[in-house]
Amino acid sequence: MGELRKRLIHEFHDTPLAGHKKVRATMAEFQKRYFWPCKGADVEEHVKACVKCQMVKHSTQPKIGKLRPLSIPKQNFYSILMNFMTCILKVAGNNAIMVIVCRLSKWSAFVPCSKQATAEKVAQLFLDNCVRHREFPWDIVSVRGLLFQTQF
Ligand SMILES: [Zn+2]
């Protein structure tokens, strides 16, 4: 794009009178007076690269919701956290660790298991390593909820 064209586009977009309009509005003003091949692409390129427009551009992303902290459990083993640590070396056929933590007392159990463990196997490990020694919790908080929602 030549210097004259750059300067024209600058005048129709960047000056205070032009007001940093969007591509379509800049083109509408521009088309009334000037023409050259691929003019639209040049205007679009200039507007998309405009630093001022990038700095004040409002986000089109949906607003992020407020964080809602979990309530404090009423007693020990009322609510537990369960999750898996998976980026570990394979030892004796196990390549993951199931972590169980009481949200109030912070009692925790680290149970070796496999990444490919089924919901039934995970449920059995949970019974053997948590419920057998403690109580059955009222709720379980987990990031990997799908495994726990299927056949757990
Ligand atoms: Zn701009």
Boltz pocket constraint, residues with backbone or C-beta under 6 A from the ligand:
constraints:
  - pocket:
      binder: B
      contacts: [[A, 13], [A, 14], [A, 20], [A, 21], [A, 47], [A, 50], [A, 51], [A, 52], [A, 53], [A, 54]]
      max_distance: 6.0
